[in-house]
Amino acid sequence: MDSILLLWQNLTSITVSDIIDIAVVSFLIYQVVKLVRETSSARIIRGVIVLIVAMWISNILQLTMVNYLFQTVLTWGILVIAIVFQPELRRVLERVGKSKLSSLMLRNDTIPVEEKAVLEIVHACSEMSWSRTGALIIFERKESLEDVIRTGTIVNADVKDELVRNIFYEGAPLHDGAMIIRGGRVHAAGCVLPLSPNPNLAKELGTRHRAAVGMSENADSVSLVVSEETGSISIAIDGQLQRHLVPEQLDEILRTELLVKEELEQQHEEMTVLAKIMDKIQGFGGKKR
């Protein structure tokens, strides 16, 4: 009971400043771990941890000389680490200087995966439009397309212009089905889609266009089509088909639907969660008074 009472006293003494303090420290630890995982520095970190553990053990065993050597190595190791991690430290400082507060340290210097996927897809569609290569590409958004993915073949590869064109090359095993883009990656290809029953679709539209419209009617996905007969680029969203797009228009639509809307929805969700947390904190403070 004493332990429970002590725990309750500690919990009731938490202030908003404590919560912010914990959140900032957790964020910094997360960024450090993320930085280590994204670079080749994981082995170096493991080596430093081994040295610290060895120094701790030598101190317990009172190995004076060994402990002194470990302390010396770690003292100079700070300078060595600064030299070894110089590119990463420089990148972090550059982010601090040029990033907005809301996106501080959240993005790499490289182009985000989703944006890079859009660039590669637009270039591939431009080439396939010129060569009149038929293509059907589906961008998964909030609603899962797992049932559709099961009808195809898992690819799980980065979106590359050459890869997209090779998959849809006439005669390739997967060229007749749809490609599914999930999280900025080519997740599957050769997938079978439901056809739209809409009787108002133009009679000249083929199976690819009807499948694209049908997919956009059944999910919140974005469906992209390149016509094999005319080379025309079309896009279907919420059951509506936009035809005869030029690459610049395609790029603008994909960015608006996949990048801008997703970012706005994420910001809305973050603000909603933050508002709920603040309400709980205020309610907790009221009960405490």
C-alpha positions as CSV (number, residue, x, y, z in Angstrom):
1,M,0.0,0.0,0.0
2,D,2.9,2.4,0.7
3,S,4.3,1.8,-2.7
4,I,0.9,2.4,-4.3
5,L,0.4,5.6,-2.4
6,L,3.9,6.8,-3.3
7,L,3.2,6.0,-7.0
8,W,-0.1,7.9,-6.8
9,Q,1.6,10.9,-5.2
10,N,4.2,11.0,-8.0
11,L,1.6,10.7,-10.6
12,T,-0.5,13.5,-9.1
13,S,2.5,15.8,-8.9
14,I,3.1,15.6,-12.7
15,T,2.8,19.0,-14.3
16,V,2.4,20.1,-18.0
17,S,6.1,21.0,-18.0
18,D,7.0,17.5,-16.9
19,I,4.9,16.0,-19.8
20,I,6.6,18.4,-22.3
21,D,10.0,17.6,-20.9
22,I,9.4,13.8,-21.3
23,A,8.0,14.3,-24.8
24,V,11.0,16.3,-25.9
25,V,13.5,13.8,-24.5
26,S,11.6,10.9,-26.1
27,F,11.6,12.7,-29.4
28,L,15.4,13.3,-29.3
29,I,16.1,9.7,-28.3
30,Y,13.8,8.5,-31.2
31,Q,15.7,10.8,-33.7
32,V,19.1,9.5,-32.5
33,V,18.0,5.9,-32.9
34,K,16.5,6.7,-36.3
35,L,19.7,8.4,-37.4
36,V,21.8,5.4,-36.2
37,R,19.5,2.9,-38.1
38,E,19.6,4.9,-41.3
39,T,23.4,5.1,-41.4
40,S,26.2,2.6,-41.2
41,S,27.0,3.8,-37.6
42,A,25.1,1.0,-35.8
43,R,28.3,-1.0,-35.4
44,I,30.2,2.0,-34.0
45,I,27.4,2.6,-31.4
46,R,27.5,-1.1,-30.4
47,G,31.2,-0.8,-30.0
48,V,30.9,2.3,-27.7
49,I,28.3,0.4,-25.6
50,V,30.6,-2.6,-25.3
51,L,33.4,-0.2,-24.1
52,I,31.1,1.4,-21.5
53,V,30.0,-2.0,-20.2
54,A,33.6,-3.2,-20.0
55,M,34.6,-0.1,-18.1
56,W,31.8,-0.6,-15.7
57,I,32.8,-4.2,-15.1
58,S,36.4,-3.2,-14.6
59,N,35.4,-0.6,-12.0
60,I,33.4,-3.2,-10.1
61,L,36.3,-5.6,-10.2
62,Q,38.6,-2.8,-9.2
63,L,40.9,-3.3,-12.2
64,T,42.6,0.1,-11.8
65,M,44.8,0.0,-14.8
66,V,42.2,-1.4,-17.1
67,N,39.6,1.1,-15.9
68,Y,42.1,3.9,-16.5
69,L,42.7,2.8,-20.0
70,F,39.0,2.6,-20.8
71,Q,38.4,6.0,-19.3
72,T,41.1,7.4,-21.5
73,V,39.7,5.7,-24.6
74,L,36.2,7.1,-23.9
75,T,37.5,10.6,-23.2
76,W,39.3,10.7,-26.6
77,G,36.3,8.8,-28.1
78,I,34.1,11.8,-27.8
79,L,36.4,13.6,-30.3
80,V,36.5,10.5,-32.5
81,I,32.8,10.2,-32.5
82,A,32.4,13.8,-33.6
83,I,34.7,13.2,-36.5
84,V,33.1,9.9,-37.5
85,F,29.6,11.3,-37.3
86,Q,30.5,14.6,-39.0
87,P,28.2,14.1,-42.1
88,E,25.3,13.1,-39.9
89,L,25.8,16.0,-37.5
90,R,26.2,18.4,-40.4
91,R,22.9,17.2,-41.9
92,V,21.1,17.6,-38.6
93,L,22.4,21.2,-38.2
94,E,21.3,22.0,-41.8
95,R,17.8,20.7,-41.0
96,V,17.7,23.0,-38.0
97,G,18.7,25.9,-40.1
98,K,16.3,25.4,-43.0
99,S,13.4,23.4,-41.7
100,K,10.1,24.7,-40.2
101,L,9.5,24.0,-36.6
102,S,6.7,21.6,-37.4
103,S,8.9,19.4,-39.6
104,L,12.2,19.9,-37.7
105,M,14.4,16.8,-38.0
106,L,11.5,14.7,-39.4
107,R,12.7,14.4,-43.0
108,N,15.9,13.3,-44.7
109,D,17.9,15.5,-47.0
110,T,16.9,13.1,-49.7
111,I,13.5,13.4,-51.5
112,P,10.7,11.7,-49.4
113,V,9.7,8.2,-50.7
114,E,6.2,9.3,-51.7
115,E,7.4,12.3,-53.6
116,K,10.1,10.3,-55.4
117,A,7.5,7.8,-56.4
118,V,5.4,10.5,-57.9
119,L,8.3,11.8,-59.9
120,E,9.2,8.3,-61.2
121,I,5.6,7.4,-62.1
122,V,5.1,10.7,-64.0
123,H,8.3,10.1,-66.0
124,A,7.3,6.5,-66.7
125,C,3.8,7.4,-67.8
126,S,5.2,10.1,-70.1
127,E,7.4,7.5,-71.8
128,M,4.7,4.9,-72.0
129,S,2.3,7.5,-73.4
130,W,4.8,8.2,-76.2
131,S,5.3,4.5,-76.9
132,R,1.6,3.7,-76.4
133,T,2.3,1.1,-73.7
134,G,-0.8,0.2,-71.8
135,A,-0.5,0.6,-68.0
136,L,-2.8,0.6,-64.9
137,I,-1.4,1.9,-61.6
138,I,-3.3,2.1,-58.3
139,F,-2.1,4.3,-55.4
140,E,-3.3,2.9,-52.1
141,R,-4.4,5.6,-49.6
142,K,-6.3,5.1,-46.3
143,E,-8.3,2.0,-47.3
144,S,-6.4,-1.2,-47.5
145,L,-6.3,-3.0,-50.9
146,E,-5.2,-6.3,-49.5
147,D,-8.0,-8.3,-51.2
148,V,-6.8,-6.9,-54.6
149,I,-3.1,-7.5,-53.8
150,R,-3.8,-11.2,-53.2
151,T,-4.8,-11.5,-56.8
152,G,-1.4,-10.4,-58.1
153,T,2.3,-11.0,-57.4
154,I,4.2,-9.3,-54.6
155,V,7.1,-7.1,-55.9
156,N,8.0,-5.0,-52.9
157,A,10.5,-2.7,-54.7
158,D,11.4,1.0,-55.0
159,V,9.4,2.9,-57.6
160,K,11.8,3.3,-60.6
161,D,10.9,4.5,-64.1
162,E,12.7,1.5,-65.7
163,L,10.9,-1.0,-63.4
164,V,7.5,0.4,-64.1
165,R,8.0,0.3,-67.8
166,N,9.5,-3.2,-67.7
167,I,6.5,-4.5,-65.8
168,F,4.0,-3.0,-68.4
169,Y,6.2,-4.0,-71.4
170,E,4.0,-6.0,-73.8
171,G,4.8,-9.6,-73.3
172,A,6.0,-9.3,-69.7
173,P,4.2,-11.7,-67.4
174,L,2.5,-9.0,-65.3
175,H,1.7,-6.4,-67.9
176,D,-2.0,-7.2,-68.1
177,G,-2.8,-6.6,-64.5
178,A,-2.7,-3.5,-62.2
179,M,0.3,-2.3,-60.2
180,I,-0.3,-1.4,-56.6
181,I,1.7,1.4,-55.0
182,R,1.7,1.3,-51.2
183,G,3.7,3.6,-49.1
184,G,5.7,5.0,-52.0
185,R,6.8,1.5,-53.1
186,V,5.7,-1.0,-55.8
187,H,4.0,-3.5,-53.6
188,A,2.4,-5.8,-56.1
189,A,1.7,-6.2,-59.9
190,G,-0.5,-8.2,-62.1
191,C,-3.5,-7.6,-59.8
192,V,-7.1,-8.1,-60.9
193,L,-9.5,-5.1,-60.3
194,P,-13.3,-4.9,-60.3
195,L,-14.9,-3.3,-63.3
196,S,-17.1,-0.3,-63.0
197,P,-20.8,-1.0,-63.7
198,N,-21.4,2.7,-64.5
199,P,-23.4,2.8,-67.8
200,N,-22.5,6.4,-68.4
201,L,-18.9,5.7,-69.2
202,A,-17.8,6.4,-72.7
203,K,-18.3,3.4,-75.0
204,E,-14.7,3.6,-76.4
205,L,-13.2,3.1,-72.9
206,G,-11.5,-0.3,-72.6
207,T,-11.1,-2.7,-69.7
208,R,-8.2,-0.8,-68.1
209,H,-10.3,2.4,-67.8
210,R,-13.3,0.6,-66.5
211,A,-11.1,-1.2,-63.9
212,A,-9.6,2.1,-62.9
213,V,-13.0,3.7,-62.4
214,G,-14.2,0.6,-60.6
215,M,-11.3,0.6,-58.2
216,S,-11.8,4.3,-57.4
217,E,-15.5,3.6,-56.7
218,N,-14.7,0.7,-54.3
219,A,-11.9,2.4,-52.4
220,D,-10.3,5.8,-51.8
221,S,-7.4,4.9,-54.1
222,V,-6.1,6.9,-57.0
223,S,-6.2,5.0,-60.3
224,L,-3.9,5.9,-63.2
225,V,-4.3,4.6,-66.7
226,V,-2.2,4.9,-69.9
227,S,-4.2,3.9,-73.0
228,E,-2.6,1.3,-75.2
229,E,-4.5,2.5,-78.2
230,T,-4.1,6.2,-78.0
231,G,-1.3,6.8,-75.4
232,S,-3.7,9.1,-73.5
233,I,-3.1,9.4,-69.8
234,S,-6.2,9.3,-67.5
235,I,-6.8,9.3,-63.8
236,A,-9.8,8.1,-61.8
237,I,-10.7,9.5,-58.3
238,D,-13.9,8.8,-56.5
239,G,-15.5,7.3,-59.6
240,Q,-14.7,10.4,-61.7
241,L,-12.4,9.9,-64.7
242,Q,-10.1,12.7,-66.0
243,R,-8.8,12.0,-69.5
244,H,-6.2,13.3,-71.9
245,L,-3.8,14.6,-69.2
246,V,-0.3,15.9,-70.0
247,P,2.6,15.0,-67.7
248,E,2.5,18.4,-66.0
249,Q,-1.2,17.9,-65.1
250,L,-0.6,14.4,-63.9
251,D,2.2,15.5,-61.7
252,E,0.0,18.3,-60.1
253,I,-2.9,15.9,-59.5
254,L,-0.8,13.2,-57.9
255,R,1.0,15.7,-55.7
256,T,-2.4,17.2,-54.6
257,E,-4.0,13.9,-53.9
258,L,-1.1,11.9,-52.5
259,L,1.2,14.4,-50.9
260,V,-0.8,17.6,-49.9
261,K,-4.0,15.9,-48.8
262,E,-2.1,13.2,-46.8
263,E,0.0,15.9,-45.1
264,L,-3.1,18.0,-44.3
265,E,-4.9,14.9,-42.9
266,Q,-1.9,14.0,-40.8
267,Q,-1.7,17.5,-39.4
268,H,-5.4,17.3,-38.6
269,E,-5.0,14.0,-36.8
270,E,-2.0,15.4,-34.8
271,M,-4.0,18.4,-33.7
272,T,-7.0,16.2,-32.7
273,V,-4.7,14.0,-30.6
274,L,-3.0,17.1,-29.1
275,A,-6.4,18.6,-28.2
276,K,-7.5,15.4,-26.5
277,I,-4.3,15.3,-24.5
278,M,-4.7,18.9,-23.4
279,D,-8.4,18.3,-22.4
280,K,-7.3,15.3,-20.3
281,I,-4.5,17.4,-18.7
282,Q,-7.0,20.2,-17.9
283,G,-9.5,17.7,-16.6
284,F,-6.9,16.1,-14.4
285,G,-5.8,19.5,-13.1
286,G,-9.4,20.4,-12.3
287,K,-9.9,17.1,-10.3
288,K,-6.6,17.8,-8.5
289,R,-7.8,21.2,-7.3
